[in-house]
Structure formats: C-alpha cells, structure tokens
Amino acid sequence: MTRIEKLESDIRALYDAKNPQRDEWADWLAKDHVFIVADYSEYLSERFGANREYSKAAAMLHDIADAVMSRFDEKHEEESLSIARELLQKNGFDEQEIQLIIDDAVKYHSCRNGKVPQSLEGKVLATADSLAHLKSDFYAIAKTIKQKNHTPKQISEWALKKLERDYYNKIQFDEIRVEVKSDYERLKEQFTI
C-alpha cells in the first residue's frame, strides 16, 4: 500500500468514527465532497503539471476537522491544520512536503482576504474545491441544512457571497473559469431573490 493510499484509509477511518461533535452533514462531506475534491485535484494535476500525490493529499485533508468538530467552532481551522500535519507525518511525508501541502495548499485553499496559495498544488486544490462546489449538489445540501436556522434572505446572501468567492477567487486557472461559467450562472440565478 502506498503512502497516499494509507493516508486515504486514515482519513476515511476518521470520518467513519462519526465523532458526535461534528456537524450533521459530515457524512455527506466525506462521501460527496472530500473525495470528489480529491478526484478533481488529480485531474487538474495532470492537466496543469502539478504533483498529483501532493495535490490529492491536500484535497483529502482540506477542512479535515469537519470529521471531529463543527465547522463553526473557532478552532476549526487550527485543528484542521494540526490533524492534517499529524496524518502526513504518520504516513511518511517529510517536513518539506508537509510545508507545501499544509502551510500553502490547505491553509490558503479558501482564498479569503486576498490570501491565495502560491504553489501549483495549492492552486489545484483551491480550484478543485471550487469545482466540487459548483458542479455538485453542495449548494443544494447547504441550503437544506441552513433552512433550519436561517431566513431565505440570509441563505441567499450567504450563497451569493460564497459563489463569488468560488468563481472569482478560488478558481486559479482562467480556462477552468470559462468552462464552469454556466454552472456559476445557474447557481447564482437560483439563489438570487
């Protein structure tokens, strides 16, 4: 078994443990988001010449704290980076590899406040995460969950802001942005009140 296969096994086990502190949609995230982002990362790595192993590792580890805690816990990001670092060390990644995967790709994949990944693998992860949001039922699932505690206006504001970041900030390759424009426009129309 390769180290990336071992890492994937450890990540699946962490989600399968069903920690009671995690959000209700953690099972969906594991099955229908995390590994879809990993698949997109592999595809984009091949297309743009990034290291496929590093890109896949970063994709599987992005927001890994979702397996053990709520996304809204103030320590979520810090815990994600800590768990990711620990899992990479356990599976034989060296410090230089960990720095690229964690301290660039995972840390900046959300592309908030003008902070974007600098490595090609980080750019692949940010783009892959955006593709998984735009091309799956991510927004529909989030809407269903948010309807329990948010008004339609609040959901619309959240979705439109996230869509803008997904499309304009997270996609790091112009040709990909062109390819998913119709997905972005369809979702934007759905959430515009």
C-alpha positions, 0 to 999 in steps of 0.5 A, spaced: 500 500 500 502 506 498 503 512 502 497 516 499 493 510 499 494 509 507 493 516 508 486 515 504 484 509 509 486 514 515 482 519 513 476 515 511 477 511 518 476 518 521 470 520 518 467 513 519 468 514 527 462 519 526 465 523 532 458 526 535 461 533 535 461 534 528 456 537 524 450 533 521 452 533 514 459 530 515 457 524 512 455 527 506 462 531 506 466 525 506 462 521 501 460 527 496 465 532 497 472 530 500 473 525 495 470 528 489 475 534 491 480 529 491 478 526 484 478 533 481 485 535 484 488 529 480 485 531 474 487 538 474 494 535 476 495 532 470 492 537 466 496 543 469 503 539 471 502 539 478 504 533 483 498 529 483 500 525 490 501 532 493 495 535 490 490 529 492 493 529 499 491 536 500 484 535 497 483 529 502 485 533 508 482 540 506 477 542 512 479 535 515 476 537 522 469 537 519 470 529 521 471 531 529 468 538 530 463 543 527 465 547 522 463 553 526 467 552 532 473 557 532 478 552 532 476 549 526 481 551 522 487 550 527 485 543 528 484 542 521 491 544 520 494 540 526 490 533 524 492 534 517 500 535 519 499 529 524 496 524 518 502 526 513 507 525 518 504 518 520 504 516 513 511 518 511 511 525 508 517 529 510 517 536 513 518 539 506 512 536 503 508 537 509 510 545 508 507 545 501 501 541 502 499 544 509 502 551 510 500 553 502 495 548 499 490 547 505 491 553 509 490 558 503 485 553 499 479 558 501 482 564 498 479 569 503 482 576 504 486 576 498 490 570 501 491 565 495 496 559 495 502 560 491 504 553 489 501 549 483 498 544 488 495 549 492 492 552 486 489 545 484 486 544 490 483 551 491 480 550 484 478 543 485 474 545 491 471 550 487 469 545 482 466 540 487 462 546 489 459 548 483 458 542 479 455 538 485 449 538 489 453 542 495 449 548 494 443 544 494 445 540 501 447 547 504 441 550 503 437 544 506 441 544 512 441 552 513 433 552 512 433 550 519 436 556 522 436 561 517 431 566 513 431 565 505 434 572 505 440 570 509 441 563 505 441 567 499 446 572 501 450 567 504 450 563 497 451 569 493 457 571 497 460 564 497 459 563 489 463 569 488 468 567 492 468 560 488 468 563 481 472 569 482 477 567 487 478 560 488 478 558 481 486 559 479 486 557 472 482 562 467 480 556 462 477 552 468 473 559 469 470 559 462 468 552 462 464 552 469 461 559 467 454 556 466 454 552 472 456 559 476 450 562 472 445 557 474 447 557 481 447 564 482 440 565 478 437 560 483 439 563 489 438 570 487 431 573 490 
